[in-house]
Amino acid sequence: MTRILLISIDFTSKIEDFVAHNGPKMSYTKSPLGSEIFVRSSNIMFEQGVNDLEINVAKWEETICFFNAGSKSSIPYDIFAASFYLITRYEEYLPHVKDIHGRFTAEQSLAYEHNFLEKPVIDIWAYKFLAKLKEKFPEYSYPKRNYEFISTIDVDNAFAFKHKSLLRSTGAFLKDLYKFNFLNIFNRLAVLINIRKDPFNNFEELLKYKNKYNVRTLFFFLIADYTTFDTNVSASKNKFRLLIKSIVDYARVGLHPSYFTMQNSQLLKKEKQRLEEITNIPVKRSRQHYLRFSLPETYQNLIDLEIEEDYSMGYASNVGFRASTCTPFYFYDLDFEIQTPLKVFPFALMDTTLNDYMNLTPKQSLGRIRDLRNEVKDVDGTFITLFHNESLSDYLRWKGWKTLYESMLKIATS
């Protein structure tokens, strides 16, 4: 009501106040009170904790829904309970098998099972409910929200070859030599002796695109200590620190918490303080590396550190809407039954998903991007994309992908 339809609301449990109200009104109970819009409520909204629920997904005109509301209800499904189930990530609290990185997988989700992962169904339901409101209360003035686009860039590796330690550079050189990868050896040497530009250093281009298309762009920097999964340049390197400082002058910067921060609050705190020491600005937004987060622990740790925005809500293996919405929302903690101050910004697609998981060509990827953008545009939502500076490199597995980012910006902003 408030974030999708922009309609302010009040609640009352007093029947006399409800009956006396002359404007648009709805009852959310087991039986109607009068001639108002009535939605028969499901039990899930009045329970504590998490239970293993039986979900029966069914067709509702051009979309789908669940939690049947019965014939007396103004709409056939309890969209409030269904939205609550999806947006709180209720199913991620239930027992499930994690992937090799300890993540909840798309294949285990209700959205994947019933083929609505690429539909922002909560926003679709909201607009169907709006149609019912307009039909019942045509004299009321209904506001309209605007479509938005946010481009986010994860910086896992700011540089492919430059500013690495002597040990890492030597090790990589010997590894290439062992594998007879002479092209990599040539490129490495060419970059190190300044004959060629480092292929991952695409930040000037990214900022140029930001200005050209007037796009809100966020950069998330990985500044962790070196591990098997965290391979960025050391945060002690002056060139890397200067790069982060220069980006802060032109765009918003957030933290990219490392692989092992998922359930390690002390490590998360250390990396947050490290980025703040570089930028001299409080860190207010983050996205987990490898999209590794566990509910509610990871989000509780972010809240404890006064992180205000998280951009991790999406799957690595599939494009679409993990929380079934394209509207930023506040994380609801099912452990404590409270709405928290952490605002979650769900993204619709990631470049590595298209390339590595789905094995799509840049041309095929553009088609999927256009489809997802259209889904968001249809409900005036927020279209958020996740790219890496590496994918503009035209190097190794990103050969032929350089132009995709600008093509996506054209589609997203048109």
GIDAZI-V300886 format. One record per residue. N is the residue number from 1. RES is the residue in three letters. PSI is psi in whole degrees, -180 to 180 (NA if undefined). Layout:
N_RES_PSI / N_RES_PSI
This chain:
1_MET_-49 / 2_THR_-37 / 3_ARG_-28 / 4_ILE_-48 / 5_LEU_-7 / 6_LEU_32 / 7_ILE_121 / 8_SER_144 / 9_ILE_156 / 10_ASP_153 / 11_PHE_147 / 12_THR_146 / 13_SER_7 / 14_LYS_119 / 15_ILE_-40 / 16_GLU_-36 / 17_ASP_-39 / 18_PHE_-47 / 19_VAL_-37 / 20_ALA_-20 / 21_HIS_130 / 22_ASN_-18 / 23_GLY_-171 / 24_PRO_137 / 25_LYS_154 / 26_MET_151 / 27_SER_141 / 28_TYR_83 / 29_THR_-163 / 30_LYS_-20 / 31_SER_150 / 32_PRO_154 / 33_LEU_-24 / 34_GLY_-133 / 35_SER_15 / 36_GLU_172 / 37_ILE_128 / 38_PHE_129 / 39_VAL_119 / 40_ARG_124 / 41_SER_145 / 42_SER_156 / 43_ASN_-28 / 44_ILE_-32 / 45_MET_-11 / 46_PHE_12 / 47_GLU_161 / 48_GLN_146 / 49_GLY_-162 / 50_VAL_133 / 51_ASN_156 / 52_ASP_105 / 53_LEU_151 / 54_GLU_115 / 55_ILE_123 / 56_ASN_101 / 57_VAL_132 / 58_ALA_164 / 59_LYS_136 / 60_TRP_95 / 61_GLU_-117 / 62_GLU_-2 / 63_THR_-164 / 64_ILE_167 / 65_CYS_178 / 66_PHE_176 / 67_PHE_73 / 68_ASN_134 / 69_ALA_-5 / 70_GLY_172 / 71_SER_-27 / 72_LYS_-21 / 73_SER_143 / 74_SER_-31 / 75_ILE_148 / 76_PRO_-11 / 77_TYR_149 / 78_ASP_88 / 79_ILE_-21 / 80_PHE_-44 / 81_ALA_-41 / 82_ALA_-41 / 83_SER_-41 / 84_PHE_-44 / 85_TYR_-43 / 86_LEU_-43 / 87_ILE_-27 / 88_THR_-9 / 89_ARG_43 / 90_TYR_-43 / 91_GLU_-22 / 92_GLU_-11 / 93_TYR_-20 / 94_LEU_159 / 95_PRO_133 / 96_HIS_162 / 97_VAL_125 / 98_LYS_157 / 99_ASP_-174 / 100_ILE_-18 / 101_HIS_11 / 102_GLY_26 / 103_ARG_151 / 104_PHE_131 / 105_THR_152 / 106_ALA_-37 / 107_GLU_-23 / 108_GLN_-3 / 109_SER_154 / 110_LEU_-37 / 111_ALA_-41 / 112_TYR_-45 / 113_GLU_-37 / 114_HIS_17 / 115_ASN_40 / 116_PHE_21 / 117_LEU_-32 / 118_GLU_20 / 119_LYS_128 / 120_PRO_74 / 121_VAL_-32 / 122_ILE_-42 / 123_ASP_-38 / 124_ILE_-45 / 125_TRP_-40 / 126_ALA_-41 / 127_TYR_-30 / 128_LYS_-38 / 129_PHE_-37 / 130_LEU_-40 / 131_ALA_-39 / 132_LYS_-40 / 133_LEU_-45 / 134_LYS_-35 / 135_GLU_-40 / 136_LYS_-37 / 137_PHE_71 / 138_PRO_-21 / 139_GLU_-14 / 140_TYR_144 / 141_SER_117 / 142_TYR_121 / 143_PRO_168 / 144_LYS_131 / 145_ARG_168 / 146_ASN_145 / 147_TYR_140 / 148_GLU_156 / 149_PHE_133 / 150_ILE_124 / 151_SER_125 / 152_THR_140 / 153_ILE_121 / 154_ASP_129 / 155_VAL_84 / 156_ASP_-36 / 157_ASN_104 / 158_ALA_-32 / 159_PHE_142 / 160_ALA_-40 / 161_PHE_-36 / 162_LYS_155 / 163_HIS_19 / 164_LYS_159 / 165_SER_159 / 166_LEU_-39 / 167_LEU_-46 / 168_ARG_-44 / 169_SER_-43 / 170_THR_-44 / 171_GLY_-43 / 172_ALA_-38 / 173_PHE_-46 / 174_LEU_-36 / 175_LYS_-44 / 176_ASP_-39 / 177_LEU_-43 / 178_TYR_-35 / 179_LYS_7 / 180_PHE_35 / 181_ASN_74 / 182_PHE_-29 / 183_LEU_-42 / 184_ASN_-39 / 185_ILE_-45 / 186_PHE_-48 / 187_ASN_-42 / 188_ARG_-48 / 189_LEU_-41 / 190_ALA_-38 / 191_VAL_-44 / 192_LEU_-29 / 193_ILE_16 / 194_ASN_27 / 195_ILE_-34 / 196_ARG_155 / 197_LYS_144 / 198_ASP_126 / 199_PRO_-25 / 200_PHE_-8 / 201_ASN_77 / 202_ASN_22 / 203_PHE_-34 / 204_GLU_-41 / 205_GLU_-43 / 206_LEU_-40 / 207_LEU_-33 / 208_LYS_-45 / 209_TYR_-38 / 210_LYS_-46 / 211_ASN_-41 / 212_LYS_-42 / 213_TYR_6 / 214_ASN_54 / 215_VAL_134 / 216_ARG_115 / 217_THR_131 / 218_LEU_137 / 219_PHE_131 / 220_PHE_116 / 221_PHE_129 / 222_LEU_117 / 223_ILE_38 / 224_ALA_165 / 225_ASP_153 / 226_TYR_130 / 227_THR_180 / 228_THR_-33 / 229_PHE_-13 / 230_ASP_100 / 231_THR_23 / 232_ASN_171 / 233_VAL_147 / 234_SER_138 / 235_ALA_-10 / 236_SER_-14 / 237_LYS_126 / 238_ASN_-39 / 239_LYS_-38 / 240_PHE_-43 / 241_ARG_-40 / 242_LEU_-36 / 243_LEU_-48 / 244_ILE_-45 / 245_LYS_-38 / 246_SER_-36 / 247_ILE_-38 / 248_VAL_-29 / 249_ASP_-22 / 250_TYR_-17 / 251_ALA_170 / 252_ARG_141 / 253_VAL_140 / 254_GLY_175 / 255_LEU_141 / 256_HIS_81 / 257_PRO_138 / 258_SER_172 / 259_TYR_-43 / 260_PHE_11 / 261_THR_-6 / 262_MET_-43 / 263_GLN_23 / 264_ASN_94 / 265_SER_-32 / 266_GLN_-40 / 267_LEU_-40 / 268_LEU_-45 / 269_LYS_-41 / 270_LYS_-44 / 271_GLU_-36 / 272_LYS_-46 / 273_GLN_-35 / 274_ARG_-44 / 275_LEU_-39 / 276_GLU_-34 / 277_GLU_-31 / 278_ILE_-44 / 279_THR_-20 / 280_ASN_30 / 281_ILE_137 / 282_PRO_136 / 283_VAL_121 / 284_LYS_-9 / 285_ARG_151 / 286_SER_162 / 287_ARG_129 / 288_GLN_135 / 289_HIS_139 / 290_TYR_11 / 291_LEU_36 / 292_ARG_106 / 293_PHE_151 / 294_SER_127 / 295_LEU_137 / 296_PRO_1 / 297_GLU_-50 / 298_THR_-44 / 299_TYR_-36 / 300_GLN_-39 / 301_ASN_-40 / 302_LEU_-42 / 303_ILE_-42 / 304_ASP_-30 / 305_LEU_10 / 306_GLU_31 / 307_ILE_132 / 308_GLU_-26 / 309_GLU_135 / 310_ASP_139 / 311_TYR_27 / 312_SER_-8 / 313_MET_91 / 314_GLY_170 / 315_TYR_147 / 316_ALA_-33 / 317_SER_-21 / 318_ASN_144 / 319_VAL_166 / 320_GLY_-161 / 321_PHE_99 / 322_ARG_-38 / 323_ALA_12 / 324_SER_25 / 325_THR_154 / 326_CYS_28 / 327_THR_126 / 328_PRO_142 / 329_PHE_161 / 330_TYR_132 / 331_PHE_127 / 332_TYR_120 / 333_ASP_108 / 334_LEU_-21 / 335_ASP_-43 / 336_PHE_-4 / 337_GLU_50 / 338_ILE_151 / 339_GLN_129 / 340_THR_169 / 341_PRO_2 / 342_LEU_118 / 343_LYS_126 / 344_VAL_127 / 345_PHE_100 / 346_PRO_132 / 347_PHE_157 / 348_ALA_-26 / 349_LEU_158 / 350_MET_143 / 351_ASP_-42 / 352_THR_-27 / 353_THR_-48 / 354_LEU_-42 / 355_ASN_-56 / 356_ASP_-39 / 357_TYR_-43 / 358_MET_-11 / 359_ASN_41 / 360_LEU_151 / 361_THR_164 / 362_PRO_-39 / 363_LYS_-45 / 364_GLN_-39 / 365_SER_-39 / 366_LEU_-37 / 367_GLY_-43 / 368_ARG_-38 / 369_ILE_-44 / 370_ARG_-42 / 371_ASP_-45 / 372_LEU_-40 / 373_ARG_-41 / 374_ASN_-38 / 375_GLU_-42 / 376_VAL_-43 / 377_LYS_-35 / 378_ASP_-27 / 379_VAL_16 / 380_ASP_40 / 381_GLY_-164 / 382_THR_116 / 383_PHE_114 / 384_ILE_129 / 385_THR_155 / 386_LEU_114 / 387_PHE_165 / 388_HIS_150 / 389_ASN_-26 / 390_GLU_-33 / 391_SER_-10 / 392_LEU_3 / 393_SER_-23 / 394_ASP_30 / 395_TYR_136 / 396_LEU_-121 / 397_ARG_-9 / 398_TRP_15 / 399_LYS_124 / 400_GLY_-1 / 401_TRP_-5 / 402_LYS_-40 / 403_THR_-11 / 404_LEU_-39 / 405_TYR_-47 / 406_GLU_-38 / 407_SER_-40 / 408_MET_-42 / 409_LEU_-39 / 410_LYS_-44 / 411_ILE_-46 / 412_ALA_-30 / 413_THR_-4 / 414_SER_NA
